[in-house]
Amino acid sequence: MDLTVLYSTGCPQCNVLKEKLKAANIDYIEVTDKDTIIAKGITKVPVLEVDGIQMALSAANEWIKSRSN
C-alpha cells in the first residue's frame, strides 16, 4: 500500500492528520512541494493519498479509523 500525506508546513489540520496516522502506526510519505500538490489538482491540504486515491481530512479520518478497528 502506498500512502502519502500532502500538506503545508505549519498547517494545524495537517499536523492533526499526521499525528493520527502516527498514533495508528501507519507509515506514510510526506510531500510539501507546492508544485507537486498543485499538479495533482489539490487546492486544499491536507490530503491523504492511498494507492492514488485522494482523501480530504474527513475521509482520511474515517479511513484511519477503519484501519484501527
DAHU-V200002 format. One record per residue. N is the residue number from 0. RES is the residue in one small letter. SS is DSSP state (~ for helix, > for strand, _ for the rest). PHI is phi in radians with two decimals (999 if undefined). Layout:
{{N/RES/SS/PHI} {N/RES/SS/PHI}}
This chain:
{{0/m/_/999} {1/d/_/-1.90} {2/l/>/-2.01} {3/t/>/-2.35} {4/v/>/-1.88} {5/l/>/-1.75} {6/y/_/-2.69} {7/s/_/-1.98} {8/t/_/-1.05} {9/g/_/1.52} {10/c/_/-1.41} {11/p/~/-1.05} {12/q/~/-1.14} {13/c/~/-1.11} {14/n/~/-1.12} {15/v/~/-1.10} {16/l/~/-1.07} {17/k/~/-1.10} {18/e/~/-1.14} {19/k/~/-1.13} {20/l/~/-1.12} {21/k/~/-1.12} {22/a/~/-1.09} {23/a/_/-1.57} {24/n/_/0.99} {25/i/_/-1.85} {26/d/_/-1.38} {27/y/_/-2.69} {28/i/>/-1.76} {29/e/>/-1.79} {30/v/>/-2.26} {31/t/_/-2.09} {32/d/_/-1.18} {33/k/~/-1.06} {34/d/~/-1.10} {35/t/~/-1.13} {36/i/~/-1.09} {37/i/~/-1.14} {38/a/~/-1.08} {39/k/_/-1.49} {40/g/_/1.44} {41/i/_/-1.52} {42/t/_/-1.98} {43/k/_/-2.48} {44/v/_/-1.92} {45/p/_/-1.49} {46/v/>/-2.30} {47/l/>/-1.75} {48/e/>/-1.94} {49/v/>/-2.05} {50/d/_/0.85} {51/g/_/1.52} {52/i/>/-1.65} {53/q/>/-1.59} {54/m/>/-2.28} {55/a/_/-1.25} {56/l/~/-0.96} {57/s/~/-1.13} {58/a/~/-1.18} {59/a/~/-1.11} {60/n/~/-1.06} {61/e/~/-1.12} {62/w/~/-1.09} {63/i/~/-1.08} {64/k/~/-1.03} {65/s/~/-1.17} {66/r/~/-1.40} {67/s/~/-1.45} {68/n/_/-1.37}}
